Amino acid sequence: MRFENVKQEELDFVINYIKDYAVKHLSVKKEDVKVHVSKEGNSITIVANIIYQ
């Protein structure tokens, strides 16, 4: 996903939403959901990695 001009608290909400969604719907532990955020100027790219064991 790619966002522009995002405040930190909005970004934290999205990251937690992704983790909670994975826990509820994909049957994984929250610590097995890794969310990587990279910032480029005013845009932010979010990549989620979900580890199945």
Backbone hydrogen bonds in HBPLUS format (Angstrom, degrees):
<---DONOR---> <-ACCEPTOR-->    atom                        ^
c    i                          cat <-CA-CA->   ^        H-A-AA   ^      H-
h    n   atom  resd res      DA  || num        DHA   H-A  angle D-A-AA Bond
n    s   type  num  typ     dist DA aas  dist angle  dist       angle   num
A0046-ILE N   A0001-MET O   3.13 MM  45  5.52 161.6  2.17 150.1 155.2     1
A0003-PHE N   A0044-ILE O   2.89 MM  41  5.16 163.2  1.92 151.0 156.6     2
A0044-ILE N   A0003-PHE O   2.78 MM  41  5.16 154.0  1.84 143.2 149.2     3
A0005-ASN N   A0042-ASN O   2.76 MM  37  5.25 157.1  1.82 154.9 162.8     4
A0010-GLU N   A0007-LYS O   3.12 MM   3  5.33 124.0  2.45 101.7 115.7     5
A0011-LEU N   A0007-LYS O   3.02 MM   4  6.33 153.5  2.09 151.4 159.6     6
A0012-ASP N   A0008-GLN O   2.87 MM   4  6.13 159.8  1.91 154.7 159.7     7
A0013-PHE N   A0009-GLU O   3.09 MM   4  6.22 150.6  2.18 135.9 143.3     8
A0014-VAL N   A0010-GLU O   3.11 MM   4  6.40 157.6  2.16 147.0 151.9     9
A0015-ILE N   A0011-LEU O   3.00 MM   4  6.26 162.8  2.03 154.9 159.4    10
A0016-ASN N   A0012-ASP O   2.99 MM   4  6.17 166.0  2.01 150.9 154.4    11
A0017-TYR N   A0013-PHE O   2.88 MM   4  6.03 149.5  1.97 145.0 154.3    12
A0018-ILE N   A0014-VAL O   2.96 MM   4  6.20 159.2  2.01 151.6 155.8    13
A0019-LYS N   A0015-ILE O   3.10 MM   4  6.39 163.7  2.13 150.0 154.0    14
A0020-ASP N   A0016-ASN O   2.87 MM   4  6.01 167.3  1.88 151.7 155.5    15
A0021-TYR N   A0017-TYR O   2.87 MM   4  5.95 159.2  1.91 150.3 156.2    16
A0022-ALA N   A0018-ILE O   3.06 MM   4  6.26 161.1  2.10 148.3 152.9    17
A0023-VAL N   A0019-LYS O   3.03 MM   4  6.29 158.8  2.08 150.7 156.5    18
A0024-LYS N   A0020-ASP O   3.00 MM   4  6.19 163.7  2.03 151.9 155.7    19
A0025-HIS N   A0021-TYR O   2.88 MM   4  5.89 166.6  1.90 156.2 160.2    20
A0026-LEU N   A0022-ALA O   2.87 MM   4  5.03 146.4  1.98 133.6 139.9    21
A0032-ASP N   A0029-LYS O   2.92 MM   3  5.29 152.7  1.99 110.1 119.2    22
A0033-VAL N   A0030-LYS O   3.16 MM   3  5.48 161.8  2.20 113.1 115.2    23
A0051-ILE N   A0032-ASP O   2.93 MM  19  5.21 168.8  1.94 155.9 159.6    24
A0034-LYS N   A0049-ASN O   2.82 MM  15  5.08 165.2  1.84 161.9 161.8    25
A0049-ASN N   A0034-LYS O   2.71 MM  15  5.08 166.8  1.73 157.7 162.4    26
A0036-HIS N   A0047-VAL O   2.76 MM  11  5.16 170.3  1.76 162.4 162.2    27
A0047-VAL N   A0036-HIS O   2.91 MM  11  5.16 161.7  1.94 150.8 156.7    28
A0038-SER N   A0045-THR O   2.97 MM   7  5.31 161.5  2.01 151.8 157.8    29
A0045-THR N   A0038-SER O   2.85 MM   7  5.31 166.4  1.87 158.8 163.3    30
A0040-GLU N   A0043-SER O   2.88 MM   3  5.34 171.3  1.88 156.9 159.9    31
A0043-SER N   A0040-GLU O   3.05 MM   3  5.34 164.9  2.07 131.1 130.3    32
